[in-house]
Amino acid sequence: MSDVLIVTVKVQAGAEPITISPSSWSYRGPDGQPATVMGTTSGVTHVLAKSSLIVAVSFPSAAAGGKLTLGGWLTKQCRRGSFSVVMNVS
């Protein structure tokens, strides 16, 4: 694949299980332009308490140096306990 940015993220859960939805994550390149997820290694995924999971997401025509916004929710809260994180991508 050419002109595709692939970002690999290790997602870790604490004392409570979490649910993530990588297909809804977003990326903003260094120029501020948004990119839409082209593909991911998983759909909606449950991460068990005190465990981790590695997820890869790909963005077409995107350059490194931007920010990835990812999120999910506490599994037991059924989307009420949502969270999001913004990460620098280098």
mmCIF file of the C-alpha atoms, coordinates in Angstrom:
data_MODEL
# 
_entry.id   MODEL 
# 
loop_
_atom_site.group_PDB 
_atom_site.id 
_atom_site.type_symbol 
_atom_site.label_atom_id 
_atom_site.label_alt_id 
_atom_site.label_comp_id 
_atom_site.label_asym_id 
_atom_site.label_entity_id 
_atom_site.label_seq_id 
_atom_site.pdbx_PDB_ins_code 
_atom_site.Cartn_x 
_atom_site.Cartn_y 
_atom_site.Cartn_z 
_atom_site.occupancy 
_atom_site.B_iso_or_equiv 
_atom_site.pdbx_formal_charge 
_atom_site.auth_seq_id 
_atom_site.auth_comp_id 
_atom_site.auth_asym_id 
_atom_site.auth_atom_id 
_atom_site.pdbx_PDB_model_num 
ATOM 1  C CA . MET A 1 1  ? 0.000   0.000  0.000  1.00 0.00 ? 1  MET A CA 1 
ATOM 2  C CA . SER A 1 2  ? 1.386   3.383  -0.875 1.00 0.00 ? 2  SER A CA 1 
ATOM 3  C CA . ASP A 1 3  ? 0.499   6.652  0.822  1.00 0.00 ? 3  ASP A CA 1 
ATOM 4  C CA . VAL A 1 4  ? -1.047  4.856  3.783  1.00 0.00 ? 4  VAL A CA 1 
ATOM 5  C CA . LEU A 1 5  ? -0.203  5.644  7.396  1.00 0.00 ? 5  LEU A CA 1 
ATOM 6  C CA . ILE A 1 6  ? -0.459  2.630  9.694  1.00 0.00 ? 6  ILE A CA 1 
ATOM 7  C CA . VAL A 1 7  ? -0.551  3.380  13.421 1.00 0.00 ? 7  VAL A CA 1 
ATOM 8  C CA . THR A 1 8  ? -0.096  0.610  15.987 1.00 0.00 ? 8  THR A CA 1 
ATOM 9  C CA . VAL A 1 9  ? -1.459  1.199  19.496 1.00 0.00 ? 9  VAL A CA 1 
ATOM 10 C CA . LYS A 1 10 ? -1.162  -0.922 22.630 1.00 0.00 ? 10 LYS A CA 1 
ATOM 11 C CA . VAL A 1 11 ? -4.411  -0.560 24.579 1.00 0.00 ? 11 VAL A CA 1 
ATOM 12 C CA . GLN A 1 12 ? -4.289  -1.533 28.248 1.00 0.00 ? 12 GLN A CA 1 
ATOM 13 C CA . ALA A 1 13 ? -7.218  -1.905 30.635 1.00 0.00 ? 13 ALA A CA 1 
ATOM 14 C CA . GLY A 1 14 ? -6.942  -1.259 34.349 1.00 0.00 ? 14 GLY A CA 1 
ATOM 15 C CA . ALA A 1 15 ? -9.090  -2.811 37.053 1.00 0.00 ? 15 ALA A CA 1 
ATOM 16 C CA . GLU A 1 16 ? -12.233 -2.657 34.878 1.00 0.00 ? 16 GLU A CA 1 
ATOM 17 C CA . PRO A 1 17 ? -12.740 -4.119 31.382 1.00 0.00 ? 17 PRO A CA 1 
ATOM 18 C CA . ILE A 1 18 ? -13.085 -1.621 28.522 1.00 0.00 ? 18 ILE A CA 1 
ATOM 19 C CA . THR A 1 19 ? -14.573 -1.664 25.046 1.00 0.00 ? 19 THR A CA 1 
ATOM 20 C CA . ILE A 1 20 ? -12.909 0.116  22.120 1.00 0.00 ? 20 ILE A CA 1 
ATOM 21 C CA . SER A 1 21 ? -14.075 0.850  18.589 1.00 0.00 ? 21 SER A CA 1 
ATOM 22 C CA . PRO A 1 22 ? -11.006 1.482  16.401 1.00 0.00 ? 22 PRO A CA 1 
ATOM 23 C CA . SER A 1 23 ? -13.106 2.077  13.288 1.00 0.00 ? 23 SER A CA 1 
ATOM 24 C CA . SER A 1 24 ? -14.392 5.285  14.907 1.00 0.00 ? 24 SER A CA 1 
ATOM 25 C CA . TRP A 1 25 ? -10.954 6.631  15.837 1.00 0.00 ? 25 TRP A CA 1 
ATOM 26 C CA . SER A 1 26 ? -9.743  9.710  13.982 1.00 0.00 ? 26 SER A CA 1 
ATOM 27 C CA . TYR A 1 27 ? -6.440  11.156 12.829 1.00 0.00 ? 27 TYR A CA 1 
ATOM 28 C CA . ARG A 1 28 ? -5.444  14.736 12.071 1.00 0.00 ? 28 ARG A CA 1 
ATOM 29 C CA . GLY A 1 29 ? -2.238  15.133 10.084 1.00 0.00 ? 29 GLY A CA 1 
ATOM 30 C CA . PRO A 1 30 ? 0.466   17.704 10.820 1.00 0.00 ? 30 PRO A CA 1 
ATOM 31 C CA . ASP A 1 31 ? -1.276  20.050 8.386  1.00 0.00 ? 31 ASP A CA 1 
ATOM 32 C CA . GLY A 1 32 ? -4.495  19.795 10.438 1.00 0.00 ? 32 GLY A CA 1 
ATOM 33 C CA . GLN A 1 33 ? -6.351  17.841 7.759  1.00 0.00 ? 33 GLN A CA 1 
ATOM 34 C CA . PRO A 1 34 ? -8.566  15.019 9.069  1.00 0.00 ? 34 PRO A CA 1 
ATOM 35 C CA . ALA A 1 35 ? -8.188  11.453 7.817  1.00 0.00 ? 35 ALA A CA 1 
ATOM 36 C CA . THR A 1 36 ? -10.780 8.688  8.014  1.00 0.00 ? 36 THR A CA 1 
ATOM 37 C CA . VAL A 1 37 ? -9.923  5.174  9.139  1.00 0.00 ? 37 VAL A CA 1 
ATOM 38 C CA . MET A 1 38 ? -9.418  2.972  6.089  1.00 0.00 ? 38 MET A CA 1 
ATOM 39 C CA . GLY A 1 39 ? -8.954  -0.296 7.945  1.00 0.00 ? 39 GLY A CA 1 
ATOM 40 C CA . THR A 1 40 ? -8.309  -1.778 11.356 1.00 0.00 ? 40 THR A CA 1 
ATOM 41 C CA . THR A 1 41 ? -7.250  -5.094 12.835 1.00 0.00 ? 41 THR A CA 1 
ATOM 42 C CA . SER A 1 42 ? -10.416 -5.222 14.907 1.00 0.00 ? 42 SER A CA 1 
ATOM 43 C CA . GLY A 1 43 ? -13.949 -3.889 15.088 1.00 0.00 ? 43 GLY A CA 1 
ATOM 44 C CA . VAL A 1 44 ? -15.642 -3.199 18.406 1.00 0.00 ? 44 VAL A CA 1 
ATOM 45 C CA . THR A 1 45 ? -13.384 -5.020 20.840 1.00 0.00 ? 45 THR A CA 1 
ATOM 46 C CA . HIS A 1 46 ? -13.542 -5.862 24.511 1.00 0.00 ? 46 HIS A CA 1 
ATOM 47 C CA . VAL A 1 47 ? -10.314 -5.620 26.506 1.00 0.00 ? 47 VAL A CA 1 
ATOM 48 C CA . LEU A 1 48 ? -10.436 -7.661 29.704 1.00 0.00 ? 48 LEU A CA 1 
ATOM 49 C CA . ALA A 1 49 ? -9.489  -6.118 33.045 1.00 0.00 ? 49 ALA A CA 1 
ATOM 50 C CA . LYS A 1 50 ? -5.722  -5.965 33.652 1.00 0.00 ? 50 LYS A CA 1 
ATOM 51 C CA . SER A 1 51 ? -4.915  -7.040 30.096 1.00 0.00 ? 51 SER A CA 1 
ATOM 52 C CA . SER A 1 52 ? -3.761  -5.436 26.869 1.00 0.00 ? 52 SER A CA 1 
ATOM 53 C CA . LEU A 1 53 ? -4.384  -5.600 23.140 1.00 0.00 ? 53 LEU A CA 1 
ATOM 54 C CA . ILE A 1 54 ? -2.424  -4.319 20.157 1.00 0.00 ? 54 ILE A CA 1 
ATOM 55 C CA . VAL A 1 55 ? -4.528  -2.612 17.469 1.00 0.00 ? 55 VAL A CA 1 
ATOM 56 C CA . ALA A 1 56 ? -3.391  -1.332 14.078 1.00 0.00 ? 56 ALA A CA 1 
ATOM 57 C CA . VAL A 1 57 ? -5.383  1.306  12.201 1.00 0.00 ? 57 VAL A CA 1 
ATOM 58 C CA . SER A 1 58 ? -4.642  2.651  8.728  1.00 0.00 ? 58 SER A CA 1 
ATOM 59 C CA . PHE A 1 59 ? -5.330  6.043  7.213  1.00 0.00 ? 59 PHE A CA 1 
ATOM 60 C CA . PRO A 1 60 ? -5.058  6.717  3.447  1.00 0.00 ? 60 PRO A CA 1 
ATOM 61 C CA . SER A 1 61 ? -2.997  9.674  2.204  1.00 0.00 ? 61 SER A CA 1 
ATOM 62 C CA . ALA A 1 62 ? -1.946  10.662 5.724  1.00 0.00 ? 62 ALA A CA 1 
ATOM 63 C CA . ALA A 1 63 ? 1.495   11.694 6.975  1.00 0.00 ? 63 ALA A CA 1 
ATOM 64 C CA . ALA A 1 64 ? 3.053   10.987 10.353 1.00 0.00 ? 64 ALA A CA 1 
ATOM 65 C CA . GLY A 1 65 ? 3.399   13.883 12.762 1.00 0.00 ? 65 GLY A CA 1 
ATOM 66 C CA . GLY A 1 66 ? -0.266  14.374 13.539 1.00 0.00 ? 66 GLY A CA 1 
ATOM 67 C CA . LYS A 1 67 ? -2.598  13.385 16.350 1.00 0.00 ? 67 LYS A CA 1 
ATOM 68 C CA . LEU A 1 68 ? -4.637  10.203 16.792 1.00 0.00 ? 68 LEU A CA 1 
ATOM 69 C CA . THR A 1 69 ? -7.836  10.462 18.824 1.00 0.00 ? 69 THR A CA 1 
ATOM 70 C CA . LEU A 1 70 ? -9.005  7.139  20.177 1.00 0.00 ? 70 LEU A CA 1 
ATOM 71 C CA . GLY A 1 71 ? -11.697 6.193  22.590 1.00 0.00 ? 71 GLY A CA 1 
ATOM 72 C CA . GLY A 1 72 ? -14.014 3.662  24.073 1.00 0.00 ? 72 GLY A CA 1 
ATOM 73 C CA . TRP A 1 73 ? -16.069 3.074  27.159 1.00 0.00 ? 73 TRP A CA 1 
ATOM 74 C CA . LEU A 1 74 ? -16.078 1.100  30.386 1.00 0.00 ? 74 LEU A CA 1 
ATOM 75 C CA . THR A 1 75 ? -17.718 -2.183 29.427 1.00 0.00 ? 75 THR A CA 1 
ATOM 76 C CA . LYS A 1 76 ? -19.895 -2.392 32.532 1.00 0.00 ? 76 LYS A CA 1 
ATOM 77 C CA . GLN A 1 77 ? -21.176 1.166  31.990 1.00 0.00 ? 77 GLN A CA 1 
ATOM 78 C CA . CYS A 1 78 ? -22.571 0.452  28.489 1.00 0.00 ? 78 CYS A CA 1 
ATOM 79 C CA . ARG A 1 79 ? -21.177 3.647  26.874 1.00 0.00 ? 79 ARG A CA 1 
ATOM 80 C CA . ARG A 1 80 ? -22.011 5.907  29.826 1.00 0.00 ? 80 ARG A CA 1 
ATOM 81 C CA . GLY A 1 81 ? -18.433 5.731  31.090 1.00 0.00 ? 81 GLY A CA 1 
ATOM 82 C CA . SER A 1 82 ? -16.820 6.838  27.843 1.00 0.00 ? 82 SER A CA 1 
ATOM 83 C CA . PHE A 1 83 ? -13.246 8.066  27.472 1.00 0.00 ? 83 PHE A CA 1 
ATOM 84 C CA . SER A 1 84 ? -11.014 9.501  24.774 1.00 0.00 ? 84 SER A CA 1 
ATOM 85 C CA . VAL A 1 85 ? -7.283  10.011 24.453 1.00 0.00 ? 85 VAL A CA 1 
ATOM 86 C CA . VAL A 1 86 ? -5.276  12.141 22.029 1.00 0.00 ? 86 VAL A CA 1 
ATOM 87 C CA . MET A 1 87 ? -1.844  10.769 21.097 1.00 0.00 ? 87 MET A CA 1 
ATOM 88 C CA . ASN A 1 88 ? 0.993   12.260 19.076 1.00 0.00 ? 88 ASN A CA 1 
ATOM 89 C CA . VAL A 1 89 ? 1.994   10.093 16.107 1.00 0.00 ? 89 VAL A CA 1 
ATOM 90 C CA . SER A 1 90 ? 5.632   10.292 15.039 1.00 0.00 ? 90 SER A CA 1 
# 
